[in-house]
Amino acid sequence: MSGRFAGKVALVTGGTSGIGAGVVRRLTAEGAHVAFTGSRREAADRLSAETGAVFYSHRVEDAPGWVTLMASITGRFGRLDIAFANAGIEVGDGSVESITLENWNRIVAINLTGVMLTAQAVIPVMRNNPGGPVGSIIVNSSMNAYRPMGNFVAYSTTKGALVALTKSIAIHCANQGLKIRCNSIHPGVVETDMIRTVIERAPDPKAARAQFEGMAPLKRMARVEEIAGLVAFLASDEAAFVSGSEYSIDGASTAGMMGV
């Protein structure tokens, strides 16, 4: 791959598996120095050994921890150019009638407040980059921002709210005269290790795979590498005039009705 991110520094939250790990691999392959966060130490150590990326144990909802994290990144790398706000959960979700307040608050804290804290922490660092205030913030939302699920009320709500949060961040940075962009991506079903495990453990794995693949008119799941490719584009200078935008990458899942 090209070295288009040579000399640049990136942060990936929730980077120990799935889409996050795929983005760590893509950005390091293109020359970036990458820091990534999460709480799964063994997975992090394997990814660090594979890519050379630096792991920091941190949860995005830990507001005081952001101060320490940013100090560590700037102390080590001296700048920050890219932030992929990827960390999110859906465990413990339910319908509006079944979800507990504890689980609602936990999902909101990670999926929504965690992204706000990410932007709040990285913008001052990007503002002070050597050579001037520049950077790209990419928010990982979901196609469920547009097609909410009745049995995942907190996940759907937070992913929808990320659309407004992304646009507010983009406008704020532009109004401040900063060349700091913010965009959201909206993946459909992605064939991560977690999804493959769900398929393998299903009573009928073949039927389970067909169900996941049938959610998109393109009749397949997205590959992690495809999501990482979109993130890399939005992080690059090729997207220098792209800010406040929403990018669906869902195989036309949210484009309209498939018909009968």
Secondary structure per residue as TSV (DSSP state, phi and psi in degrees):
chain	resnum	aa	ss	phi	psi
A	1	M	-	360.0	162.8
A	2	S	-	-70.1	164.3
A	3	G	-	-101.3	42.0
A	4	R	T	-67.0	-15.2
A	5	F	T	-106.8	16.9
A	6	A	T	-58.8	130.8
A	7	G	T	84.2	-5.7
A	8	K	-	-98.5	156.4
A	9	V	E	-121.0	134.9
A	10	A	E	-126.7	150.0
A	11	L	E	-120.6	131.7
A	12	V	E	-122.9	118.4
A	13	T	T	-88.3	149.0
A	14	G	T	59.4	46.3
A	15	G	-	-96.6	9.9
A	16	T	S	-86.4	-11.5
A	17	S	S	-156.7	172.3
A	18	G	H	57.3	-138.0
A	19	I	H	-60.4	-41.5
A	20	G	H	-58.0	-47.2
A	21	A	H	-65.0	-37.1
A	22	G	H	-62.4	-37.2
A	23	V	H	-71.7	-38.1
A	24	V	H	-56.6	-46.8
A	25	R	H	-62.4	-44.0
A	26	R	H	-66.5	-46.1
A	27	L	H	-69.0	-38.5
A	28	T	H	-67.5	-37.1
A	29	A	H	-63.5	-26.1
A	30	E	T	-97.8	14.3
A	31	G	T	100.9	-1.3
A	32	A	-	-77.2	150.3
A	33	H	E	-84.6	123.9
A	34	V	E	-120.6	131.1
A	35	A	E	-108.6	140.2
A	36	F	E	-138.9	153.3
A	37	T	E	-120.8	169.3
A	38	G	E	156.5	-166.9
A	39	S	S	-130.5	2.4
A	40	R	-	-98.0	92.0
A	41	R	H	-62.5	-44.4
A	42	E	H	-63.5	-45.5
A	43	A	H	-63.7	-38.3
A	44	A	H	-64.0	-42.7
A	45	D	H	-62.7	-38.9
A	46	R	H	-65.6	-42.2
A	47	L	H	-68.5	-38.2
A	48	S	H	-62.7	-43.2
A	49	A	H	-64.1	-35.2
A	50	E	H	-74.4	-39.5
A	51	T	H	-112.3	-20.6
A	52	G	-	85.4	0.8
A	53	A	-	-68.8	155.0
A	54	V	E	-103.6	127.8
A	55	F	E	-97.5	137.9
A	56	Y	E	-125.8	124.6
A	57	S	E	-75.1	111.2
A	58	H	-	-162.3	141.3
A	59	R	-	-105.9	135.8
A	60	V	T	-62.9	-25.0
A	61	E	T	-81.0	-5.4
A	62	D	-	-82.3	91.4
A	63	A	H	-61.6	-48.8
A	64	P	H	-61.4	-31.1
A	65	G	H	-65.4	-22.1
A	66	W	H	-64.4	-33.6
A	67	V	H	-62.7	-47.2
A	68	T	H	-64.4	-42.3
A	69	L	H	-62.4	-46.6
A	70	M	H	-65.1	-37.6
A	71	A	H	-63.9	-38.8
A	72	S	H	-67.1	-42.7
A	73	I	H	-68.2	-45.8
A	74	T	H	-68.7	-34.3
A	75	G	H	-65.9	-33.9
A	76	R	H	-85.7	-42.1
A	77	F	H	-110.7	-22.7
A	78	G	S	81.9	-0.2
A	79	R	-	-167.9	172.0
A	80	L	-	-149.4	124.4
A	81	D	-	-110.9	-28.6
A	82	I	E	-136.1	135.3
A	83	A	E	-132.8	121.0
A	84	F	E	-105.5	104.2
A	85	A	E	-82.8	91.1
A	86	N	-	-110.7	-26.2
A	87	A	-	-58.3	133.8
A	88	G	-	-169.3	158.6
A	89	I	-	-138.5	165.2
A	90	E	-	-138.0	-1.2
A	91	V	T	-62.0	132.5
A	92	G	T	89.8	2.2
A	93	D	-	-73.8	172.4
A	94	G	-	-172.9	-165.3
A	95	S	-	-80.7	172.8
A	96	V	T	-61.8	-25.2
A	97	E	T	-86.9	-28.5
A	98	S	T	-98.8	-23.6
A	99	I	-	-68.4	141.0
A	100	T	-	-84.7	155.6
A	101	L	H	-62.5	-35.9
A	102	E	H	-61.0	-46.2
A	103	N	H	-69.9	-37.7
A	104	W	H	-56.7	-50.6
A	105	N	H	-63.3	-36.3
A	106	R	H	-68.8	-43.1
A	107	I	H	-66.9	-42.3
A	108	V	H	-63.1	-40.4
A	109	A	I	-61.1	-39.5
A	110	I	I	-84.9	-50.9
A	111	N	I	-74.8	-29.5
A	112	L	I	-115.1	-58.6
A	113	T	I	-61.9	-36.5
A	114	G	H	-60.9	-36.7
A	115	V	H	-71.2	-40.9
A	116	M	H	-59.9	-44.0
A	117	L	H	-64.8	-35.3
A	118	T	H	-58.9	-52.4
A	119	A	H	-63.1	-42.3
A	120	Q	H	-61.0	-32.4
A	121	A	H	-82.4	-38.6
A	122	V	H	-84.6	-28.4
A	123	I	H	-59.9	-45.7
A	124	P	H	-60.7	-33.9
A	125	V	H	-69.4	-46.3
A	126	M	H	-62.5	-35.6
A	127	R	H	-60.0	-32.6
A	128	N	T	-100.9	17.1
A	129	N	-	-59.6	140.0
A	130	P	T	-56.8	130.9
A	131	G	T	94.5	-6.9
A	132	G	S	122.6	165.9
A	133	P	S	-75.6	109.3
A	134	V	E	-150.4	148.5
A	135	G	E	171.7	169.6
A	136	S	E	-134.6	125.3
A	137	I	E	-110.4	125.7
A	138	I	E	-118.5	125.6
A	139	V	E	-103.6	128.4
A	140	N	E	-90.2	101.7
A	141	S	-	-95.5	-129.2
A	142	S	-	-171.6	159.1
A	143	M	G	-63.6	-18.4
A	144	N	G	-72.6	-6.4
A	145	A	G	-63.0	-29.4
A	146	Y	T	-105.2	-24.9
A	147	R	S	-127.1	78.4
A	148	P	-	-62.7	152.0
A	149	M	-	-104.8	136.1
A	150	G	T	-67.1	-27.3
A	151	N	T	-100.3	7.8
A	152	F	-	-135.3	66.4
A	153	V	H	-67.6	-40.6
A	154	A	H	-72.5	-44.2
A	155	Y	H	-59.7	-49.9
A	156	S	H	-61.5	-42.5
A	157	T	H	-65.4	-44.2
A	158	T	H	-67.0	-38.8
A	159	K	H	-68.2	-34.5
A	160	G	H	-66.9	-41.3
A	161	A	H	-64.9	-27.0
A	162	L	H	-64.6	-24.2
A	163	V	H	-63.2	-48.8
A	164	A	H	-67.4	-39.8
A	165	L	H	-61.6	-45.0
A	166	T	H	-58.6	-46.5
A	167	K	H	-66.7	-37.9
A	168	S	H	-63.3	-41.8
A	169	I	H	-63.2	-43.8
A	170	A	H	-61.5	-45.3
A	171	I	H	-66.7	-42.0
A	172	H	H	-57.4	-49.1
A	173	C	H	-64.3	-40.9
A	174	A	H	-64.4	-42.8
A	175	N	H	-64.8	-26.1
A	176	Q	T	-83.0	-2.2
A	177	G	T	75.3	23.9
A	178	L	-	-97.5	139.9
A	179	K	E	-87.4	51.3
A	180	I	E	-113.2	117.5
A	181	R	E	-102.6	154.5
A	182	C	E	-142.0	126.9
A	183	N	E	-138.0	157.8
A	184	S	E	-115.3	147.1
A	185	I	E	-114.2	151.5
A	186	H	E	-133.8	79.9
A	187	P	E	-70.1	151.0
A	188	G	-	-86.4	-148.2
A	189	V	-	-72.7	125.7
A	190	V	B	-113.7	135.0
A	191	E	-	-80.0	79.9
A	192	T	-	-90.1	172.6
A	193	D	H	-59.3	-36.3
A	194	M	H	-63.8	-43.9
A	195	I	H	-66.2	-40.1
A	196	R	H	-62.5	-36.9
A	197	T	H	-65.8	-41.8
A	198	V	H	-59.4	-43.3
A	199	I	H	-64.0	-46.6
A	200	E	H	-63.8	-31.4
A	201	R	H	-90.0	-4.6
A	202	A	S	-69.8	150.3
A	203	P	S	-55.0	-35.5
A	204	D	S	-129.4	89.2
A	205	P	H	-56.5	-37.6
A	206	K	H	-63.8	-42.4
A	207	A	H	-68.4	-37.3
A	208	A	H	-64.1	-43.6
A	209	R	H	-62.4	-43.4
A	210	A	H	-61.2	-36.5
A	211	Q	H	-65.8	-45.8
A	212	F	H	-62.9	-45.5
A	213	E	H	-67.7	-29.8
A	214	G	T	-75.7	-6.5
A	215	M	T	-70.7	-22.5
A	216	A	S	-109.8	139.2
A	217	P	T	-56.6	-26.7
A	218	L	T	-73.7	-4.8
A	219	K	S	62.4	37.6
A	220	R	S	-160.0	169.8
A	221	M	-	-90.0	158.7
A	222	A	B	-73.4	152.8
A	223	R	-	-93.1	145.7
A	224	V	H	-54.3	-39.4
A	225	E	H	-62.2	-30.6
A	226	E	H	-70.7	-39.3
A	227	I	H	-66.0	-43.5
A	228	A	H	-61.1	-35.2
A	229	G	H	-64.0	-39.3
A	230	L	H	-66.5	-42.7
A	231	V	H	-60.0	-43.4
A	232	A	H	-62.2	-40.1
A	233	F	H	-61.4	-48.3
A	234	L	H	-66.4	-25.1
A	235	A	H	-80.6	-15.8
A	236	S	S	-90.3	168.1
A	237	D	G	-68.1	-17.2
A	238	E	G	-63.4	-23.4
A	239	A	G	-105.5	29.6
A	240	A	T	-63.0	-21.5
A	241	F	T	-107.6	14.2
A	242	V	-	-103.6	113.5
A	243	S	-	-154.4	142.9
A	244	G	S	75.2	19.1
A	245	S	-	-104.6	160.8
A	246	E	E	-116.7	128.9
A	247	Y	E	-118.7	107.1
A	248	S	E	-78.0	136.5
A	249	I	E	-139.1	75.5
A	250	D	S	-136.6	16.9
A	251	G	T	62.3	30.1
A	252	A	T	74.8	18.3
A	253	S	T	-60.6	-35.8
A	254	T	T	-103.6	8.3
A	255	A	T	-72.7	-31.1
A	256	G	S	165.4	-169.4
A	257	M	-	-76.0	140.2
A	258	M	-	-78.8	-17.6
A	259	G	-	86.3	-179.5
A	260	V	-	-124.7	360.0
